[in-house]
Amino acid sequence: MTQRPLSLWVPPVATSAPAEWPTADAASGAQPWLGLLCVCLAGYATFGKAWAYVGIAPVYVGEIVLLCGAVAALVAGKWHGIFDVTTVRLLVALAAWGAFRTVPFFSTYGADALRDAAVWGYGAYAVVVFAYLAAVPQRLPLLLRRYRQFIPILLCGVSIVVPVAQFVDPAWRWWPASDQPIKGADVLVQLAGVVAFWSSQWGGPASWVWLVVLTLNVAFIGLMDRSGLVSFLAVLGVCFALSPRSRTLPRIALLTVFAVAALWLSGLRIELQGGGGKTRELSFDFLVASMRSVTSDVGDTGLDSTKEWRLDWWGEIVDYTLGGRFFWTGKGFGVNLADDDGFQVSQEHALRSPHSVHMTFLARAGVPGLVLWLATQLAFGAAMWSSYLRARRRGDDRWAGVFLFLGAFWMAFLINGSFDVFIEGPVGGIWFWTIFGAGLAAARIYRVCPQVLFADEHHRCA
């Protein structure tokens, strides 16, 4: 009896690629928007908010690249079946509800309403990336190769940018960015993606030099940002479980043990400036306290107070939504939630949303918005997991590596976004939705053209 393909996440399509799909030779030519997208993502990963200010207000680099991508995807003309995917339909429903809760507030809050709506608005990247990659399947391995080339740039850039921002000029006055252009948690999510890529069949065994650079960055930045460190460790654990034969992961574990032991034996203590102007200490004791504070109080005023502040705010949101008059609608996109809820900590009123993307949707879009958001993410996670299992059963190690990389990377963004304002802005949001779209495209391409990853071995999708 032939097993019927799962159609809940990606609809079944023909097992052979359409004849009009370009061959590997055709796809090896210039891909201008793919290159533009890679440059945009590299800027966000390396320079954070400083890169987000490239452009002319109110149109910045993220919006420019999205517009160019929409044109490129429309010109490709391969939108057939894109909106038949359940995950895409859920994303469209989320955007529709988000627009319903944004438009009434635009006349009052203007640009602030659009700024808050970016948390769902950047989901357009997912649809554009999905359509763009699915139109020419050979673009997917090209994108993976570009990421592999980007890893040394990221590791070197982080090694320079973060220490400069920490010790030389935290405000980076040479650029019109915020007082914290690059956040440690954001960097740790990117480093988690590097580990996931190295764990896949595409990454290959990393050299000891790059492993040492990565470990030192994680050790330095992890002491300043708990959410980012939790994201990194979660991805590391998933990769250990799903990629036990990787030679890279044991080396990372060995270097991590060595770094922690060296910190303990040396008794090193260095004060660092953490997020929001809070002081962090580079020491073994603070590392232990930081990890324990995730689940319990540790007696450290800084660590405990930030956790209690989050929990109090989230409790307030639950009260006026699940148990109050904003159950169906939320407060809308445009109102400054930190001011309106009484949890503002910035004298410039820069903080607008709670430190959790889930609470952002609940507070701004009510219970329907939260349900649509969670359903969209669960659908995507199920698509990556089912595709990974299918590839493992068939012995397609390269494809299993692709789904491991994209699924683990997506998970890192989601974990960090659960405790920080991350996906709400372009630095995290554009990366997040790009990975989302690439994952959907990978699942589609695996069904219709699995041989595309072997283009270097003269396999074609035609």
C-alpha positions in Angstrom: 0.0 0.0 0.0 1.5 3.3 -1.0 1.8 5.8 1.8 0.0 9.0 1.2 2.2 12.1 1.5 1.5 14.4 4.4 -0.4 17.4 3.1 -1.0 19.3 6.3 2.1 21.5 6.0 3.2 21.4 2.4 0.6 20.2 -0.2 1.6 17.2 -2.3 2.8 18.0 -5.8 4.3 16.2 -8.7 7.3 14.1 -7.9 9.2 15.4 -10.9 10.0 19.0 -11.5 8.1 21.0 -14.2 10.0 21.1 -17.5 10.1 24.9 -17.4 12.3 25.0 -14.3 15.8 26.3 -15.0 18.6 23.8 -15.0 21.5 24.0 -12.6 23.5 25.8 -15.3 20.9 28.4 -15.7 20.6 29.0 -12.0 24.4 29.4 -11.6 24.2 32.8 -13.2 23.6 36.1 -11.5 21.0 36.2 -8.8 20.9 39.9 -7.9 18.2 39.9 -5.3 19.7 36.9 -3.5 23.0 38.8 -3.3 21.2 41.9 -2.0 19.3 39.8 0.6 22.6 38.2 1.8 24.2 41.7 2.2 21.2 42.9 4.1 21.2 39.9 6.5 25.0 40.2 6.9 24.6 43.8 8.0 21.9 43.1 10.5 23.9 40.1 12.0 27.2 42.0 12.3 26.2 45.6 13.0 22.7 45.2 14.5 20.6 48.4 14.9 23.4 50.5 13.3 22.7 48.8 10.0 19.0 49.2 10.4 19.4 52.9 10.0 20.9 52.6 6.5 18.4 54.5 4.2 16.3 57.6 4.3 13.6 57.9 6.9 11.0 56.3 6.9 12.3 53.9 4.3 15.4 51.9 5.4 17.4 49.1 4.0 15.0 46.4 5.2 12.0 47.9 3.4 14.1 48.5 0.3 15.3 44.9 0.1 11.7 43.6 0.7 10.3 45.8 -2.2 13.1 44.6 -4.5 12.4 41.0 -3.5 8.7 41.3 -4.1 9.4 42.6 -7.6 11.9 39.8 -8.2 9.5 37.1 -7.0 6.6 38.6 -9.1 8.8 38.6 -12.2 9.7 34.9 -11.6 6.0 34.2 -12.0 6.0 30.9 -10.0 3.4 31.7 -7.3 1.2 28.7 -8.2 0.5 26.6 -5.0 2.3 29.0 -2.6 -0.9 30.0 -0.9 -2.1 26.4 -0.8 0.4 25.7 2.0 -1.3 25.6 5.3 1.5 27.5 7.0 1.3 30.3 4.5 -2.4 30.5 4.9 -2.0 30.8 8.7 0.6 33.5 8.1 -1.8 35.4 5.8 -4.5 35.1 8.4 -2.1 36.5 11.1 -1.2 39.4 8.8 -4.9 40.1 8.1 -5.7 40.2 11.8 -2.7 42.3 12.5 -3.8 44.8 9.8 -7.3 44.8 11.4 -5.7 45.8 14.7 -3.3 48.4 13.1 -5.4 50.4 10.6 -7.7 52.0 13.2 -4.7 53.3 15.2 -2.8 54.8 12.2 -4.5 58.1 12.3 -3.7 58.5 16.0 -0.2 57.1 16.2 1.1 57.4 12.6 4.5 55.9 12.1 4.5 54.3 15.6 1.6 52.1 14.4 3.6 50.9 11.4 6.7 50.4 13.6 4.8 48.1 16.0 3.1 46.3 13.1 6.6 45.2 11.9 6.3 42.1 14.1 3.8 40.6 11.6 4.5 42.9 8.7 8.0 41.5 8.1 6.2 38.1 7.6 6.1 39.4 4.0 9.7 38.3 3.8 8.7 34.7 4.4 6.3 34.7 1.5 8.7 36.5 -0.9 11.6 34.2 0.1 9.4 31.1 -0.3 8.2 32.2 -3.8 11.7 33.3 -4.9 13.5 30.1 -3.9 10.7 27.8 -5.0 10.6 29.4 -8.5 14.2 28.3 -9.1 15.1 25.4 -6.8 18.9 25.8 -7.5 18.7 29.0 -5.5 18.4 27.1 -2.3 21.9 25.4 -2.4 23.3 28.7 -3.6 21.9 30.4 -0.5 23.4 27.7 1.7 26.8 28.2 0.1 26.5 32.0 0.6 25.8 31.3 4.3 28.9 29.1 4.6 31.0 31.9 3.1 29.4 34.4 5.5 30.4 32.4 8.7 34.1 33.6 8.8 32.9 37.2 8.2 30.4 36.9 11.1 32.9 35.4 13.5 35.5 38.1 12.7 33.0 40.9 12.7 31.5 39.9 16.1 35.0 39.6 17.5 35.6 43.3 16.6 32.3 45.0 16.9 31.2 43.6 20.3 34.4 44.5 22.2 34.5 47.9 20.6 30.9 48.6 21.6 31.7 47.3 25.0 35.0 49.0 25.9 35.6 51.8 23.4 32.4 53.6 22.7 29.2 51.8 23.8 27.0 54.4 22.0 28.9 54.3 18.7 28.3 58.0 18.2 29.6 57.8 14.6 26.3 56.3 13.6 22.7 57.5 14.2 21.7 54.3 16.0 20.3 53.7 19.5 22.5 53.5 22.6 22.9 49.8 22.1 23.5 49.1 18.3 24.3 45.5 18.8 22.9 43.3 21.5 24.6 40.3 22.9 21.5 38.1 22.8 21.2 38.8 19.0 24.8 37.8 18.4 24.3 34.6 20.4 21.4 33.6 18.2 23.6 34.1 15.2 26.3 32.0 16.7 23.7 29.3 17.4 22.9 29.3 13.7 26.6 28.8 13.0 26.7 25.7 15.3 23.6 24.3 13.6 25.1 24.8 10.2 28.3 23.2 11.2 26.3 20.2 12.5 24.6 19.8 9.1 26.0 18.0 6.1 26.6 21.4 4.5 28.8 22.8 7.2 31.5 20.1 7.4 34.0 19.9 10.3 35.0 23.3 11.4 38.7 24.1 12.0 40.0 24.6 15.5 40.7 28.2 14.9 37.1 29.1 14.1 35.9 26.9 17.0 38.1 28.8 19.4 36.8 32.1 18.1 33.2 31.0 18.4 33.8 29.7 22.0 35.4 32.9 23.1 32.6 35.0 21.7 30.0 32.8 23.4 31.8 33.0 26.7 32.2 36.7 26.6 28.7 37.6 25.4 26.9 34.9 27.2 27.6 36.5 30.6 25.8 39.6 29.5 22.6 38.1 28.0 20.8 35.1 29.5 18.2 34.7 26.8 20.8 34.5 24.1 22.8 32.0 26.1 19.7 29.9 26.6 19.0 30.0 22.9 22.6 28.9 22.1 22.6 26.1 24.6 19.2 24.9 23.4 20.4 24.7 19.8 23.6 23.0 20.9 21.5 20.3 22.7 19.3 19.8 19.7 22.3 19.4 17.4 23.9 16.9 19.8 20.7 14.8 19.8 20.0 14.9 16.1 23.6 14.9 14.7 25.5 12.5 17.0 28.2 11.8 14.4 29.2 15.4 14.0 32.9 16.0 14.8 32.3 19.7 15.4 30.0 19.4 18.4 32.4 17.4 20.7 35.1 19.9 19.9 32.8 22.8 21.0 31.9 20.9 24.1 35.5 20.3 24.9 36.4 24.0 24.4 33.4 25.1 26.5 34.5 22.9 29.4 38.1 24.2 29.1 36.8 27.8 29.1 34.6 27.3 32.1 37.4 25.5 34.0 39.9 28.3 33.1 37.4 30.9 34.4 37.0 29.0 37.6 40.7 28.3 38.2 41.9 31.8 37.3 39.3 33.6 39.6 39.0 36.3 36.9 36.6 39.1 37.6 35.9 41.8 35.0 33.0 44.3 35.1 31.1 44.5 31.8 28.3 46.8 30.7 25.3 44.7 29.9 22.0 45.5 28.2 20.1 48.5 29.4 23.1 49.9 31.2 23.2 47.0 33.7 26.6 45.9 35.1 27.6 42.3 34.5 30.7 40.6 35.8 32.9 38.3 33.8 33.5 35.6 36.4 32.7 31.9 37.2 30.3 32.8 40.1 28.3 35.2 37.9 28.0 32.5 35.2 26.6 30.0 37.7 24.2 32.6 39.1 23.1 33.7 35.6 22.2 30.1 34.7 20.4 29.5 38.0 18.4 32.7 37.7 16.6 31.3 34.7 14.5 29.1 36.9 14.9 30.5 40.4 15.9 33.5 42.5 19.6 33.7 43.2 19.8 36.7 45.5 21.4 38.9 42.8 19.5 42.2 42.6 20.2 42.8 38.9 19.4 39.2 37.8 16.3 38.8 39.9 14.8 42.2 39.4 14.8 41.9 35.6 13.1 38.6 35.8 10.5 39.9 38.2 9.9 42.9 36.1 9.1 40.7 33.1 6.8 38.4 35.0 4.9 41.3 36.5 4.4 42.9 33.1 3.3 39.6 31.6 0.9 39.1 34.4 -0.6 42.5 33.8 -1.1 41.7 30.1 -2.8 38.3 30.9 -5.1 40.1 33.3 -6.4 42.7 30.8 -6.6 40.2 27.9 -7.5 36.7 29.2 -9.4 38.1 32.1 -10.3 41.6 30.9 -11.9 43.8 28.2 -9.1 43.4 25.7 -9.7 39.6 25.3 -10.7 39.8 21.6 -8.9 42.9 20.3 -5.9 43.7 22.5 -4.7 47.3 22.7 -3.8 47.5 19.1 -0.6 48.3 17.2 0.5 51.9 17.9 0.1 52.4 21.6 3.3 52.3 23.7 2.6 49.3 25.9 5.4 50.1 28.3 3.8 53.5 29.0 0.2 52.4 28.9 0.9 49.4 31.2 3.1 51.3 33.6 6.4 49.4 32.9 8.5 52.0 31.1 12.2 51.9 32.1 13.6 54.3 29.5 13.6 58.1 30.0 13.3 58.5 26.2 10.2 56.2 26.3 12.1 54.0 23.8 10.7 50.7 25.1 7.4 50.0 23.5 6.7 46.2 23.8 7.1 43.6 26.5 10.1 41.3 26.4 8.3 38.5 24.7 7.0 38.3 21.2 4.1 36.0 22.4 3.0 38.7 25.0 3.4 41.3 22.3 0.8 39.5 20.1 -1.5 38.9 23.1 -1.3 42.5 24.3 -1.7 44.1 20.9 -3.9 41.6 19.0 -5.8 39.9 21.8 -6.3 36.1 22.1 -7.1 35.7 18.4 -3.8 37.3 17.5 -1.9 35.0 19.9 -3.6 31.9 18.7 -2.8 32.7 15.0 0.8 33.5 15.9 1.3 30.2 17.8 -0.5 28.2 15.2 1.8 29.6 12.5 4.9 28.8 14.4 3.7 25.3 15.4 2.9 24.6 11.7 6.3 25.6 10.6 8.0 23.6 13.4 6.0 20.6 12.4 6.9 21.1 8.7 10.7 21.1 9.6 10.4 18.1 11.9 8.4 16.0 9.5 10.7 16.9 6.6 13.7 16.1 8.7 12.4 12.7 9.7 11.4 11.9 6.1 14.9 12.8 4.9 16.5 10.6 7.6 14.3 7.6 6.8 15.2 7.9 3.1 18.9 8.3 3.9 19.1 11.8 2.4 21.7 13.2 4.8 22.2 16.5 3.0 18.5 17.2 3.1 18.3 16.2 6.8 21.1 18.6 7.4 19.2 21.4 5.7 16.1 20.9 7.9 18.2 20.5 11.0 20.0 23.8 10.3 16.8 25.8 9.4 14.7 24.3 12.2 17.3 24.8 14.9 18.1 28.3 13.7 14.4 29.2 13.8 14.1 27.7 17.3 17.0 30.0 18.5 15.2 33.1 17.3 11.9 32.0 18.9 13.5 31.2 22.3 15.3 34.5 22.4 12.2 36.3 21.2 10.3 34.8 24.1 12.4 36.8 26.6 13.5 39.9 24.6 12.3 42.5 22.1 13.9 40.8 19.1 11.5 39.6 16.4 9.6 42.9 16.7 12.3 44.8 14.9 14.3 44.5 11.7 17.5 43.1 13.2 15.7 39.9 14.4 12.5 40.0 12.5 13.9 40.0 8.9 16.3 37.2 9.7 13.5 35.3 11.4 11.0 35.5 8.6 13.7 34.8 6.0 14.6 31.6 7.7 10.8 30.9 7.9 10.5 31.3 4.2 13.6 29.4 3.3 12.3 26.5 5.4 9.0 26.4 3.6 10.8 26.5 0.3 13.1 23.7 1.4 10.2 21.5 2.3 8.5 22.2 -1.1 11.7 21.6 -3.1 12.5 18.4 -1.3 9.2 17.0 -2.5 9.4 18.1 -6.1 13.2 18.3 -6.8 15.3 16.5 -4.1 18.2 16.1 -6.5 18.8 19.9 -6.5 21.3 19.6 -3.6 23.5 17.4 -5.9 23.8 19.9 -8.7 27.5 19.6 -8.3 27.2 16.0 -9.3 25.3 16.8 -12.5 21.8 16.2 -11.2 19.2 18.6 -12.6 15.6 19.6 -12.0 14.4 19.2 -15.5 
